Amino acid sequence: MVSTASAVEIVYPDSDGRPMADNTIQYQYIITIQVGLDALFSHDPNVFVAGDLLWYPVQGQPGINKAPDVLVAFGRPKGERSSYKQWEEGGIAPQVVFEILSPSNTASEMHEKRKFYKQYGVEEYYEFDPESGTLEVWQREGRFFRSMPFENEWHSPRLGVTLKVEEDGRLGVYGPDGKRFERPVETVARAVAAEARAAEAQAEAAGARTEAAEARAQAERLAAQLRALGVNPE
């Protein structure tokens, strides 16, 4: 007797139905870390960085998943993905994961996330609570996943970056060159301010006093905006 039953296709949703962030503070941290790490490893075609991407570690088990705020997978090519299916990624789990807490996150929820990351191969896990200014670091040591003690700052062995809880309670991420990861708005504002200063210098060189004065005023306005963002305009 020949069975006519067809195999049921397993669906791996591209979304868990939850928002990327619950508030602007959480969103700014997520995008700053994701963009900063992507830029840091832009020269390496085999480092994949993503934000709020569903990770499925087990084939055939779509119910087993998490969407880390930021994940980094070394040994995997850059490129577009609707989700991170580990069996399609050479069996490689993301080695580094970041979670930025929001007021809606519960202690039991974060405990479950840590268990998941431990079970499925994460090497470094960073958990930051903007409300309390608390950074927790978890690192794999053999089959153990340990909470690491540190004071104010931590150097990531995998990423080569330094995470520092600033005096005002904000989290700063510093690249190997010692420069802090900027929010995209800061980067754009700095570039615009540089263009304004260049226009001012060009106008002065051409003897156009009115244009130079306007350019100088624009540069000063942009510099004030940068200082308000906590960025040195120089």
DRENSELUM-740281 format. One record per residue (C-alpha): residue number from 1; residue in three letters; x, y, z; chain. Coordinates in steps of 0.5 Angstrom, whole numbers, padded with zeros to 4 digits. Example, Ala and Ser with C-alpha at 12.3 -4.5 7.8 and 13.67 -1.06 7.14 Angstrom:
2
+------+------+-------+-------+-------+-------+
! zaza ! zagu !  east ! north !    up ! volum !
+------+------+-------+-------+-------+-------+
!    1 !  Ala !  0025 ! -0009 !  0016 !     A !
!    2 !  Ser !  0027 ! -0002 !  0014 !     A !
+------+------+-------+-------+-------+-------+
! end
This chain:
234
+------+------+-------+-------+-------+-------+
! zaza ! zagu !  east ! north !    up ! volum !
+------+------+-------+-------+-------+-------+
!    1 !  Met !  0000 !  0000 !  0000 !     A !
!    2 !  Val !  0003 !  0007 ! -0002 !     A !
!    3 !  Ser !  0002 !  0013 !  0003 !     A !
!    4 !  Thr ! -0001 !  0019 !  0000 !     A !
!    5 !  Ala !  0001 !  0023 !  0006 !     A !
!    6 !  Ser !  0006 !  0029 !  0004 !     A !
!    7 !  Ala !  0011 !  0031 !  0009 !     A !
!    8 !  Val !  0009 !  0037 !  0013 !     A !
!    9 !  Glu !  0013 !  0043 !  0011 !     A !
!   10 !  Ile !  0017 !  0046 !  0018 !     A !
!   11 !  Val !  0016 !  0054 !  0018 !     A !
!   12 !  Tyr !  0021 !  0058 !  0021 !     A !
!   13 !  Pro !  0018 !  0065 !  0022 !     A !
!   14 !  Asp !  0022 !  0071 !  0021 !     A !
!   15 !  Ser !  0019 !  0075 !  0027 !     A !
!   16 !  Asp !  0017 !  0073 !  0034 !     A !
!   17 !  Gly !  0012 !  0078 !  0034 !     A !
!   18 !  Arg !  0015 !  0083 !  0039 !     A !
!   19 !  Pro !  0018 !  0090 !  0038 !     A !
!   20 !  Met !  0026 !  0091 !  0037 !     A !
!   21 !  Ala !  0026 !  0096 !  0043 !     A !
!   22 !  Asp !  0021 !  0098 !  0048 !     A !
!   23 !  Asn !  0023 !  0105 !  0048 !     A !
!   24 !  Thr !  0028 !  0110 !  0045 !     A !
!   25 !  Ile !  0034 !  0109 !  0050 !     A !
!   26 !  Gln !  0034 !  0101 !  0049 !     A !
!   27 !  Tyr !  0033 !  0102 !  0041 !     A !
!   28 !  Gln !  0039 !  0107 !  0041 !     A !
!   29 !  Tyr !  0044 !  0102 !  0045 !     A !
!   30 !  Ile !  0042 !  0097 !  0040 !     A !
!   31 !  Ile !  0043 !  0100 !  0034 !     A !
!   32 !  Thr !  0050 !  0104 !  0037 !     A !
!   33 !  Ile !  0053 !  0097 !  0039 !     A !
!   34 !  Gln !  0050 !  0093 !  0032 !     A !
!   35 !  Val !  0053 !  0099 !  0028 !     A !
!   36 !  Gly !  0059 !  0100 !  0031 !     A !
!   37 !  Leu !  0061 !  0092 !  0031 !     A !
!   38 !  Asp !  0059 !  0092 !  0024 !     A !
!   39 !  Ala !  0064 !  0098 !  0022 !     A !
!   40 !  Leu !  0069 !  0095 !  0027 !     A !
!   41 !  Phe !  0069 !  0088 !  0023 !     A !
!   42 !  Ser !  0067 !  0091 !  0016 !     A !
!   43 !  His !  0074 !  0089 !  0013 !     A !
!   44 !  Asp !  0073 !  0082 !  0015 !     A !
!   45 !  Pro !  0068 !  0078 !  0010 !     A !
!   46 !  Asn !  0067 !  0073 !  0015 !     A !
!   47 !  Val !  0064 !  0076 !  0021 !     A !
!   48 !  Phe !  0057 !  0077 !  0021 !     A !
!   49 !  Val !  0053 !  0082 !  0026 !     A !
!   50 !  Ala !  0046 !  0083 !  0026 !     A !
!   51 !  Gly !  0041 !  0086 !  0031 !     A !
!   52 !  Asp !  0034 !  0083 !  0033 !     A !
!   53 !  Leu !  0035 !  0077 !  0029 !     A !
!   54 !  Leu !  0032 !  0070 !  0030 !     A !
!   55 !  Trp !  0036 !  0065 !  0032 !     A !
!   56 !  Tyr !  0034 !  0058 !  0031 !     A !
!   57 !  Pro !  0039 !  0053 !  0034 !     A !
!   58 !  Val !  0036 !  0046 !  0032 !     A !
!   59 !  Gln !  0033 !  0044 !  0026 !     A !
!   60 !  Gly !  0026 !  0042 !  0026 !     A !
!   61 !  Gln !  0025 !  0045 !  0032 !     A !
!   62 !  Pro !  0022 !  0052 !  0030 !     A !
!   63 !  Gly !  0020 !  0053 !  0037 !     A !
!   64 !  Ile !  0027 !  0053 !  0040 !     A !
!   65 !  Asn !  0029 !  0060 !  0038 !     A !
!   66 !  Lys !  0031 !  0067 !  0041 !     A !
!   67 !  Ala !  0032 !  0074 !  0038 !     A !
!   68 !  Pro !  0038 !  0077 !  0041 !     A !
!   69 !  Asp !  0039 !  0085 !  0041 !     A !
!   70 !  Val !  0046 !  0084 !  0038 !     A !
!   71 !  Leu !  0049 !  0078 !  0036 !     A !
!   72 !  Val !  0056 !  0077 !  0033 !     A !
!   73 !  Ala !  0058 !  0070 !  0029 !     A !
!   74 !  Phe !  0065 !  0069 !  0027 !     A !
!   75 !  Gly !  0067 !  0065 !  0021 !     A !
!   76 !  Arg !  0060 !  0066 !  0018 !     A !
!   77 !  Pro !  0060 !  0071 !  0012 !     A !
!   78 !  Lys !  0056 !  0078 !  0011 !     A !
!   79 !  Gly !  0050 !  0078 !  0008 !     A !
!   80 !  Glu !  0042 !  0079 !  0008 !     A !
!   81 !  Arg !  0038 !  0074 !  0013 !     A !
!   82 !  Ser !  0031 !  0073 !  0015 !     A !
!   83 !  Ser !  0034 !  0069 !  0021 !     A !
!   84 !  Tyr !  0040 !  0065 !  0023 !     A !
!   85 !  Lys !  0039 !  0058 !  0022 !     A !
!   86 !  Gln !  0045 !  0055 !  0025 !     A !
!   87 !  Trp !  0045 !  0048 !  0021 !     A !
!   88 !  Glu !  0045 !  0053 !  0015 !     A !
!   89 !  Glu !  0051 !  0057 !  0018 !     A !
!   90 !  Gly !  0056 !  0051 !  0018 !     A !
!   91 !  Gly !  0053 !  0049 !  0025 !     A !
!   92 !  Ile !  0056 !  0055 !  0028 !     A !
!   93 !  Ala !  0053 !  0059 !  0034 !     A !
!   94 !  Pro !  0054 !  0066 !  0035 !     A !
!   95 !  Gln !  0060 !  0067 !  0039 !     A !
!   96 !  Val !  0058 !  0074 !  0042 !     A !
!   97 !  Val !  0051 !  0076 !  0044 !     A !
!   98 !  Phe !  0048 !  0083 !  0047 !     A !
!   99 !  Glu !  0042 !  0084 !  0051 !     A !
!  100 !  Ile !  0039 !  0091 !  0053 !     A !
!  101 !  Leu !  0034 !  0091 !  0058 !     A !
!  102 !  Ser !  0027 !  0094 !  0058 !     A !
!  103 !  Pro !  0023 !  0096 !  0064 !     A !
!  104 !  Ser !  0018 !  0090 !  0061 !     A !
!  105 !  Asn !  0024 !  0085 !  0062 !     A !
!  106 !  Thr !  0023 !  0080 !  0068 !     A !
!  107 !  Ala !  0028 !  0077 !  0072 !     A !
!  108 !  Ser !  0025 !  0070 !  0070 !     A !
!  109 !  Glu !  0025 !  0072 !  0063 !     A !
!  110 !  Met !  0033 !  0074 !  0063 !     A !
!  111 !  His !  0034 !  0068 !  0067 !     A !
!  112 !  Glu !  0031 !  0063 !  0061 !     A !
!  113 !  Lys !  0035 !  0067 !  0056 !     A !
!  114 !  Arg !  0042 !  0066 !  0060 !     A !
!  115 !  Lys !  0040 !  0059 !  0060 !     A !
!  116 !  Phe !  0039 !  0059 !  0052 !     A !
!  117 !  Tyr !  0045 !  0062 !  0051 !     A !
!  118 !  Lys !  0049 !  0057 !  0055 !     A !
!  119 !  Gln !  0046 !  0051 !  0052 !     A !
!  120 !  Tyr !  0047 !  0053 !  0045 !     A !
!  121 !  Gly !  0054 !  0055 !  0045 !     A !
!  122 !  Val !  0055 !  0063 !  0046 !     A !
!  123 !  Glu !  0062 !  0064 !  0049 !     A !
!  124 !  Glu !  0061 !  0072 !  0051 !     A !
!  125 !  Tyr !  0054 !  0074 !  0054 !     A !
!  126 !  Tyr !  0053 !  0082 !  0056 !     A !
!  127 !  Glu !  0047 !  0084 !  0059 !     A !
!  128 !  Phe !  0046 !  0092 !  0061 !     A !
!  129 !  Asp !  0040 !  0095 !  0064 !     A !
!  130 !  Pro !  0040 !  0102 !  0063 !     A !
!  131 !  Glu !  0035 !  0104 !  0068 !     A !
!  132 !  Ser !  0040 !  0102 !  0074 !     A !
!  133 !  Gly !  0047 !  0103 !  0070 !     A !
!  134 !  Thr !  0048 !  0095 !  0071 !     A !
!  135 !  Leu !  0053 !  0091 !  0066 !     A !
!  136 !  Glu !  0053 !  0084 !  0067 !     A !
!  137 !  Val !  0058 !  0079 !  0063 !     A !
!  138 !  Trp !  0058 !  0072 !  0062 !     A !
!  139 !  Gln !  0063 !  0068 !  0059 !     A !
!  140 !  Arg !  0064 !  0061 !  0057 !     A !
!  141 !  Glu !  0069 !  0057 !  0061 !     A !
!  142 !  Gly !  0069 !  0050 !  0058 !     A !
!  143 !  Arg !  0062 !  0047 !  0060 !     A !
!  144 !  Phe !  0061 !  0052 !  0065 !     A !
!  145 !  Phe !  0058 !  0059 !  0064 !     A !
!  146 !  Arg !  0061 !  0064 !  0069 !     A !
!  147 !  Ser !  0058 !  0071 !  0071 !     A !
!  148 !  Met !  0065 !  0075 !  0071 !     A !
!  149 !  Pro !  0067 !  0080 !  0076 !     A !
!  150 !  Phe !  0070 !  0086 !  0074 !     A !
!  151 !  Glu !  0070 !  0094 !  0076 !     A !
!  152 !  Asn !  0067 !  0099 !  0072 !     A !
!  153 !  Glu !  0070 !  0096 !  0065 !     A !
!  154 !  Trp !  0071 !  0090 !  0062 !     A !
!  155 !  His !  0075 !  0088 !  0056 !     A !
!  156 !  Ser !  0072 !  0083 !  0051 !     A !
!  157 !  Pro !  0077 !  0077 !  0049 !     A !
!  158 !  Arg !  0073 !  0076 !  0042 !     A !
!  159 !  Leu !  0071 !  0083 !  0040 !     A !
!  160 !  Gly !  0077 !  0087 !  0042 !     A !
!  161 !  Val !  0073 !  0092 !  0045 !     A !
!  162 !  Thr !  0072 !  0095 !  0052 !     A !
!  163 !  Leu !  0065 !  0096 !  0055 !     A !
!  164 !  Lys !  0065 !  0101 !  0061 !     A !
!  165 !  Val !  0060 !  0104 !  0065 !     A !
!  166 !  Glu !  0061 !  0111 !  0065 !     A !
!  167 !  Glu !  0060 !  0116 !  0072 !     A !
!  168 !  Asp !  0053 !  0118 !  0069 !     A !
!  169 !  Gly !  0051 !  0110 !  0069 !     A !
!  170 !  Arg !  0051 !  0110 !  0061 !     A !
!  171 !  Leu !  0054 !  0104 !  0058 !     A !
!  172 !  Gly !  0060 !  0106 !  0053 !     A !
!  173 !  Val !  0063 !  0101 !  0048 !     A !
!  174 !  Tyr !  0070 !  0103 !  0046 !     A !
!  175 !  Gly !  0074 !  0100 !  0040 !     A !
!  176 !  Pro !  0081 !  0098 !  0040 !     A !
!  177 !  Asp !  0083 !  0105 !  0038 !     A !
!  178 !  Gly !  0080 !  0107 !  0044 !     A !
!  179 !  Lys !  0075 !  0111 !  0041 !     A !
!  180 !  Arg !  0067 !  0111 !  0043 !     A !
!  181 !  Phe !  0062 !  0108 !  0039 !     A !
!  182 !  Glu !  0058 !  0113 !  0037 !     A !
!  183 !  Arg !  0050 !  0114 !  0036 !     A !
!  184 !  Pro !  0049 !  0114 !  0028 !     A !
!  185 !  Val !  0046 !  0121 !  0030 !     A !
!  186 !  Glu !  0053 !  0123 !  0033 !     A !
!  187 !  Thr !  0057 !  0121 !  0027 !     A !
!  188 !  Val !  0052 !  0124 !  0022 !     A !
!  189 !  Ala !  0052 !  0131 !  0026 !     A !
!  190 !  Arg !  0060 !  0131 !  0026 !     A !
!  191 !  Ala !  0060 !  0130 !  0019 !     A !
!  192 !  Val !  0056 !  0136 !  0017 !     A !
!  193 !  Ala !  0060 !  0140 !  0022 !     A !
!  194 !  Ala !  0066 !  0138 !  0019 !     A !
!  195 !  Glu !  0063 !  0140 !  0012 !     A !
!  196 !  Ala !  0061 !  0147 !  0015 !     A !
!  197 !  Arg !  0068 !  0148 !  0017 !     A !
!  198 !  Ala !  0070 !  0147 !  0011 !     A !
!  199 !  Ala !  0065 !  0151 !  0007 !     A !
!  200 !  Glu !  0067 !  0157 !  0012 !     A !
!  201 !  Ala !  0075 !  0156 !  0011 !     A !
!  202 !  Gln !  0073 !  0156 !  0003 !     A !
!  203 !  Ala !  0069 !  0162 !  0003 !     A !
!  204 !  Glu !  0074 !  0166 !  0008 !     A !
!  205 !  Ala !  0080 !  0164 !  0003 !     A !
!  206 !  Ala !  0076 !  0166 ! -0003 !     A !
!  207 !  Gly !  0075 !  0173 !  0001 !     A !
!  208 !  Ala !  0067 !  0172 !  0001 !     A !
!  209 !  Arg !  0066 !  0175 !  0008 !     A !
!  210 !  Thr !  0058 !  0174 !  0008 !     A !
!  211 !  Glu !  0059 !  0167 !  0006 !     A !
!  212 !  Ala !  0064 !  0166 !  0011 !     A !
!  213 !  Ala !  0060 !  0169 !  0017 !     A !
!  214 !  Glu !  0054 !  0164 !  0015 !     A !
!  215 !  Ala !  0058 !  0158 !  0015 !     A !
!  216 !  Arg !  0061 !  0160 !  0021 !     A !
!  217 !  Ala !  0055 !  0161 !  0025 !     A !
!  218 !  Gln !  0052 !  0154 !  0022 !     A !
!  219 !  Ala !  0059 !  0151 !  0024 !     A !
!  220 !  Glu !  0057 !  0154 !  0031 !     A !
!  221 !  Arg !  0050 !  0152 !  0031 !     A !
!  222 !  Leu !  0052 !  0144 !  0030 !     A !
!  223 !  Ala !  0058 !  0145 !  0035 !     A !
!  224 !  Ala !  0053 !  0146 !  0040 !     A !
!  225 !  Gln !  0048 !  0141 !  0038 !     A !
!  226 !  Leu !  0054 !  0136 !  0038 !     A !
!  227 !  Arg !  0056 !  0138 !  0045 !     A !
!  228 !  Ala !  0049 !  0137 !  0047 !     A !
!  229 !  Leu !  0050 !  0130 !  0045 !     A !
!  230 !  Gly !  0056 !  0129 !  0049 !     A !
!  231 !  Val !  0061 !  0129 !  0043 !     A !
!  232 !  Asn !  0067 !  0134 !  0042 !     A !
!  233 !  Pro !  0066 !  0137 !  0036 !     A !
!  234 !  Glu !  0073 !  0138 !  0035 !     A !
+------+------+-------+-------+-------+-------+
! end
